[in-house]
């Protein structure tokens, strides 16, 4: 498995990937496209499970995720979060 530090070495534009602290094990990969800079992609379900392990209810974890993680725009390389809909 590749680490965040190894991924940072692959950045083409010299600007580091942005990442939420403490969720390295929830990383899925890199979103690559023409219309936006490459961006890290995280598994929303894994993040919610990790938050729930920190003495949060499912509702509290969802609210924290929505406001503090997914809702935090930190620039063009703001990470994105995948919500899996297929089994």
Secondary structure, 3 states (H helix, E strand, C coil): CCCHHHHHCCCCCCCCCCCCCCCHHHEEEEECCCCCCCEEEEEHHHHHHHHHCCCCCHHHHHHHHHHHHHCCCCCCCCCEEECCCCC
